[in-house]
Amino acid sequence: MTVGRRYRVDVEDTTGSTVAVIDTFQRLAFTSKISSKGNYEMTISGDDSRVNAIGGDYLFRVWFTDPGKGIDWINIFTGIHKTPSADTFENGRKEWASFGPSLEELLDKAYILYAAGSSEAAKAGISSTVAREFVNENIGALATVANGRDIAGTNPIALGGDPVIGGFWTGSRARKHLLTVLMGLNRFSIENDDQIDFRVSYLGDYAFQFDIGRLGVDRTTVGLSAASSGLNAAGNVPVVFSVLRGNVSRQSKTTSRFNEANVTIGLGQQSGANRVVATAQDNLSLAASSIAQREMIVSATDQTTAAGVLAVAEARLAEVVARENFTFTPRQAAEMVWRDYFVGDFVTVEDDQAGQQVNKQIRAIRATVTPGQTQLDDIRMEFEDLEPPT
């Protein structure tokens, strides 16, 4: 590798062997998310011989280093090569690009393929336990026809420990999308003030692990005082983002209501006047004006009770109602990404427009890397207004 480059991509085949190391790309961009699925794209010369070594579902592992800032090589993102693209231009120049999702693709590609009423589809338990069961029964060791699944779906994925947190959840999700169900459990835990997050980690040798629990580190100013030696209540150095502090080059605050829904109507089993119906609504959004009500029908035909239908409607409402969204472009200052904070962490943000500090979780980090010796990067972060769980 060329001395001085800060980013590299190690390409691993389906046995976990490294088949290519790339640090001279024309474009590299990736988005890392917590409790959701990210993605990446990378473009190199189409004449690069390493293209021939890359096959379907190979892993693209992005590494970063900055010795001057005390950061040794660290794996900051892993994606799965899904879509190759080869272009030839009129001047004879060739480009080859790879596009793919993050490791949460293992969750996104599966459904809960069990019959309604089965213990694999209908659950009642602590959220983290329920999530692990759904994963194990649909992409893990129990994703077998012998266990009652419609088709076998076992993947090389292990389960991390169960923290047994997230609130008590009841519901039935027969034939529902696995990642969507897990995101609903994440939202359910947030609404019950017992937040859990999830991710898929890479173990090496083309093996993976589903992790769930308190994954984000508390780096807020909660508990910071003159007597706390610069540490917050969790024992960590706080990270505070603010334009006025000089560590943010741009702050954007948006509330996208263009396609929101603030009322979801869940339709359960039976028909006509006997149909089980439940409605969930967001009162704050509804109060915006006399015409603010925007509705969405939600299918909950696997539910027989009003409580079950309501749970489905509430989960969908949490996904579609408009929320205030903060986006920051950080500057390389005293705090550095991938050294002082990571995706999923809780930090303090100074809302310069409102003149107050609020605690938020970093829900996504997107990096775009320019070609060249110095490999300059453009980092964008997305936040959600969440307090660190205790």
C-alpha positions in Angstrom: 0.0 0.0 0.0 1.1 3.6 -0.6 2.5 5.3 2.4 0.2 8.0 3.7 -3.1 6.7 2.5 -5.8 6.7 5.3 -8.4 4.4 3.8 -8.1 1.0 2.3 -10.6 -1.8 1.3 -9.7 -5.4 2.0 -11.8 -7.8 -0.2 -12.5 -11.2 1.4 -13.9 -14.2 -0.4 -16.6 -16.5 1.0 -13.9 -18.4 3.0 -12.7 -15.3 4.7 -9.4 -15.1 2.7 -8.2 -11.7 1.5 -8.1 -11.7 -2.3 -7.4 -8.0 -2.9 -6.3 -4.9 -1.0 -7.4 -1.6 -2.6 -6.3 1.8 -1.6 -6.2 3.6 -5.0 -9.9 4.0 -5.8 -11.6 6.7 -7.8 -14.5 6.9 -5.4 -15.4 5.4 -2.0 -18.6 6.2 -0.1 -20.3 4.2 2.7 -23.0 4.7 5.2 -22.9 2.9 8.6 -26.1 2.8 10.6 -27.3 1.4 13.9 -30.5 -0.7 14.0 -30.9 -0.5 10.3 -29.0 -1.3 7.0 -26.3 0.8 5.5 -24.6 0.6 2.1 -21.4 1.3 0.2 -20.1 2.1 -3.3 -16.6 1.9 -4.6 -15.2 2.8 -8.1 -11.8 1.8 -9.4 -10.2 1.7 -12.9 -11.7 -0.9 -15.1 -8.2 -2.0 -16.2 -7.3 -2.9 -12.6 -6.5 -6.6 -12.6 -7.9 -7.0 -9.1 -11.4 -6.8 -10.5 -11.0 -10.4 -11.8 -10.5 -11.6 -8.2 -13.9 -10.2 -6.9 -16.9 -12.5 -6.8 -20.5 -12.4 -5.6 -21.1 -11.9 -1.9 -17.4 -11.1 -1.3 -16.9 -8.8 1.7 -15.6 -5.3 1.3 -14.0 -4.3 4.6 -13.2 -0.6 4.9 -10.2 0.3 7.1 -9.1 3.7 8.4 -5.9 5.0 10.0 -4.6 8.4 11.1 -1.3 7.9 13.0 -1.0 11.6 13.6 -4.3 11.5 15.5 -3.4 8.3 17.3 -5.7 6.0 15.2 -4.2 2.7 14.1 -5.8 0.7 11.3 -9.4 0.1 12.4 -12.2 -1.6 10.5 -15.0 1.0 10.3 -17.4 -0.7 7.8 -18.0 -4.0 6.2 -20.3 -4.5 3.2 -21.3 -7.3 0.9 -20.5 -7.1 -2.8 -23.8 -7.4 -4.7 -23.8 -5.3 -7.8 -20.8 -4.9 -10.2 -20.9 -2.2 -12.9 -18.4 -1.9 -15.7 -18.4 1.3 -17.9 -16.3 2.1 -21.0 -16.1 5.8 -22.1 -15.6 7.2 -25.6 -12.0 8.0 -24.9 -11.3 4.4 -24.0 -11.2 4.9 -20.2 -12.8 2.2 -18.1 -14.4 2.2 -14.7 -15.5 -0.7 -12.5 -17.8 -0.1 -9.6 -19.1 -2.2 -6.7 -22.3 -1.5 -4.9 -23.6 -3.4 -1.8 -25.3 -3.3 1.6 -23.9 -3.5 5.0 -23.9 -6.8 7.0 -27.5 -6.1 8.1 -28.3 -7.5 4.7 -28.5 -10.9 6.5 -31.5 -9.5 8.3 -33.0 -7.7 5.4 -33.0 -10.7 3.1 -35.2 -12.9 5.3 -38.8 -13.2 6.4 -40.4 -14.8 9.4 -41.6 -17.8 7.4 -43.7 -19.6 10.0 -47.5 -20.2 10.2 -49.7 -17.8 12.2 -50.2 -19.1 15.7 -46.9 -21.0 15.9 -44.5 -20.1 18.7 -42.0 -19.0 16.0 -44.4 -16.4 14.7 -46.2 -15.4 17.9 -44.1 -14.1 20.8 -44.5 -12.8 24.3 -41.4 -11.8 26.1 -38.6 -9.3 26.7 -37.8 -7.5 23.5 -34.1 -8.5 23.3 -35.0 -12.1 23.8 -37.8 -12.0 21.2 -35.4 -10.4 18.7 -32.8 -13.1 19.2 -35.4 -15.8 18.7 -36.7 -14.3 15.5 -33.1 -14.1 14.2 -32.1 -17.6 15.2 -35.3 -19.1 13.8 -35.1 -17.4 10.4 -31.4 -17.0 9.6 -29.7 -18.9 12.4 -29.3 -22.5 13.5 -33.1 -23.0 13.9 -34.0 -21.7 10.4 -34.9 -25.2 9.2 -37.9 -27.0 7.8 -37.7 -29.4 10.7 -38.3 -26.4 13.0 -41.4 -25.5 11.0 -40.0 -22.8 8.7 -41.5 -22.8 5.2 -38.0 -23.2 3.7 -34.5 -23.6 5.2 -32.6 -20.4 5.7 -29.6 -21.1 7.9 -26.7 -18.7 7.6 -23.2 -18.7 9.3 -24.4 -16.4 12.1 -24.1 -16.7 15.8 -26.0 -14.9 18.5 -24.4 -12.5 20.9 -25.4 -12.5 24.5 -29.0 -11.6 25.6 -29.1 -8.6 28.0 -32.8 -9.3 28.7 -33.9 -5.7 28.3 -36.1 -3.6 26.0 -39.6 -4.0 27.6 -42.1 -6.8 27.4 -43.4 -7.2 23.9 -46.3 -9.2 22.6 -47.2 -9.8 19.0 -47.5 -12.1 16.0 -45.4 -11.6 12.9 -46.1 -14.5 10.6 -44.6 -14.0 7.1 -43.4 -10.5 8.0 -40.1 -9.0 6.9 -37.4 -9.8 9.5 -35.5 -6.5 9.5 -38.7 -4.5 9.7 -39.8 -6.5 12.7 -36.5 -5.9 14.4 -36.6 -2.2 13.7 -40.1 -2.2 15.2 -38.7 -3.9 18.3 -36.0 -1.2 18.5 -38.7 1.5 18.2 -40.9 -0.3 20.8 -38.0 -0.3 23.3 -37.3 3.4 22.8 -41.0 4.2 23.4 -40.8 2.2 26.6 -37.6 4.0 27.8 -35.6 0.8 27.7 -33.7 1.2 24.4 -32.1 -1.7 22.7 -30.1 -1.5 19.4 -28.9 -4.2 17.1 -26.3 -4.8 14.4 -24.5 -7.6 12.6 -20.8 -8.0 13.4 -18.1 -9.8 11.4 -16.2 -12.5 13.3 -13.8 -13.4 10.5 -13.6 -16.5 8.3 -16.9 -15.5 6.7 -18.8 -15.9 10.0 -21.1 -13.3 11.6 -22.8 -12.4 14.8 -26.1 -10.8 15.7 -25.6 -8.3 18.6 -28.4 -6.7 20.5 -28.6 -4.5 23.6 -27.0 -1.3 24.9 -24.6 -1.0 22.0 -24.0 2.8 22.0 -21.6 4.4 24.4 -22.9 7.3 26.6 -20.7 10.3 25.6 -23.1 13.0 26.6 -22.6 15.7 29.3 -25.0 14.0 31.7 -23.3 13.9 35.1 -20.5 16.2 34.1 -19.5 18.6 36.9 -16.6 20.5 38.3 -15.9 17.5 40.5 -16.1 14.8 37.9 -12.6 15.2 36.5 -13.9 15.8 33.0 -15.9 12.6 32.8 -19.7 12.1 32.6 -21.9 9.9 34.7 -20.9 6.9 32.6 -17.2 7.5 33.1 -16.6 8.8 29.6 -15.2 12.0 28.1 -18.2 13.9 26.7 -18.4 14.7 23.0 -20.3 18.0 22.3 -21.0 19.1 18.7 -21.6 22.7 18.0 -20.8 25.3 15.2 -19.8 27.7 18.0 -17.3 25.2 19.4 -15.6 25.0 16.0 -16.0 21.2 15.5 -18.9 21.4 13.1 -18.7 23.0 9.7 -22.5 22.7 8.9 -25.6 22.0 11.0 -28.9 21.2 9.4 -32.2 20.7 11.1 -35.2 19.4 9.2 -38.6 18.0 9.8 -39.9 16.2 6.7 -43.7 16.0 6.7 -44.0 15.6 2.9 -45.0 12.0 3.0 -45.6 11.4 6.7 -48.5 9.6 8.3 -49.6 10.6 11.7 -52.6 8.2 12.0 -52.3 4.5 11.3 -55.3 2.3 11.1 -54.6 -1.4 11.7 -56.9 -3.9 10.1 -57.0 -7.3 11.8 -58.9 -10.5 11.1 -62.5 -11.0 10.1 -64.4 -8.7 7.8 -67.1 -6.1 7.6 -68.5 -4.9 11.0 -66.7 -7.8 12.7 -63.3 -6.7 11.5 -60.8 -6.1 14.3 -59.6 -2.5 13.9 -57.3 -0.3 16.0 -56.0 3.2 15.5 -52.7 4.8 16.6 -52.0 8.5 16.3 -49.3 11.0 17.0 -51.0 13.9 18.8 -48.1 16.3 18.4 -48.1 16.0 14.6 -51.9 16.2 14.5 -51.8 19.5 16.4 -49.9 21.3 13.6 -53.1 22.5 11.9 -56.7 21.7 11.1 -55.6 19.8 8.0 -52.6 18.0 9.4 -54.2 14.6 9.8 -52.6 12.1 7.3 -53.7 8.5 7.4 -52.3 5.1 6.5 -53.9 1.7 6.5 -51.8 -1.1 8.0 -52.4 -4.8 7.4 -52.5 -6.8 10.7 -54.4 -9.8 9.4 -52.4 -12.2 11.5 -53.8 -10.5 14.7 -57.0 -11.6 16.4 -57.2 -9.1 19.2 -57.5 -5.3 19.4 -54.3 -5.2 21.4 -52.4 -7.1 18.8 -53.7 -4.9 16.0 -52.9 -1.8 17.9 -49.3 -3.0 18.5 -48.9 -3.4 14.7 -50.4 0.1 14.1 -48.2 1.7 16.7 -45.0 0.1 15.3 -45.8 1.3 11.8 -46.7 4.8 13.1 -43.3 5.1 14.7 -41.7 4.5 11.3 -43.8 6.9 9.2 -44.4 9.9 11.5 -42.2 13.0 10.9 -39.4 13.6 13.3 -37.0 16.4 13.7 -33.7 15.4 12.1 -30.3 16.8 12.8 -27.5 16.4 10.3 -23.9 17.5 11.1 -20.8 17.8 9.0 -18.0 17.5 11.7 -14.6 19.1 11.4 -11.5 17.3 12.4 -11.0 19.0 15.8 -10.4 17.8 19.3 -13.0 15.0 18.7 -12.5 12.6 15.9 -14.8 10.0 14.4 -13.6 6.4 14.8 -11.5 7.4 17.8 -13.7 9.5 20.1 -17.2 8.5 18.8 -18.8 5.9 16.7 -22.2 5.1 15.1 -24.8 4.3 17.8 -23.1 6.5 20.5 -25.0 9.1 22.5 -23.5 12.6 22.3 -24.5 16.1 23.2 -25.5 18.5 20.5 -25.8 22.3 20.8 -28.8 23.5 18.8 -27.4 26.9 17.8 -30.8 27.9 16.5 -32.7 27.1 19.7 -29.8 28.0 22.0 -29.9 24.8 24.0 -28.1 21.5 24.5 -29.8 18.2 23.8 -28.7 14.7 23.9 -28.9 12.6 20.7 -27.9 9.3 19.3 -25.7 9.1 16.2 -28.0 6.9 14.0 -25.8 7.1 10.9 -22.4 8.1 9.7 -21.8 8.6 6.0 -18.3 9.1 4.6 -17.3 10.0 1.1 -13.6 9.7 0.3 -11.9 11.5 -2.5 -9.1 9.9 -4.6 -5.5 11.0 -4.3 -2.6 10.6 -1.9 -4.3 12.5 1.0 -7.7 10.8 0.6 -9.7 13.7 1.9 -13.1 12.7 3.3 -16.5 14.3 3.8 -18.3 13.0 6.9 -22.0 13.5 7.5 -23.8 12.3 10.6 -27.5 11.8 11.3 -28.9 12.1 14.8 -32.1 11.3 16.7 -33.2 13.0 19.8 -32.6 10.2 22.3 -31.3 10.1 25.9 -28.8 7.4 26.7 -30.5 4.5 28.4 -29.7 3.9 32.0 
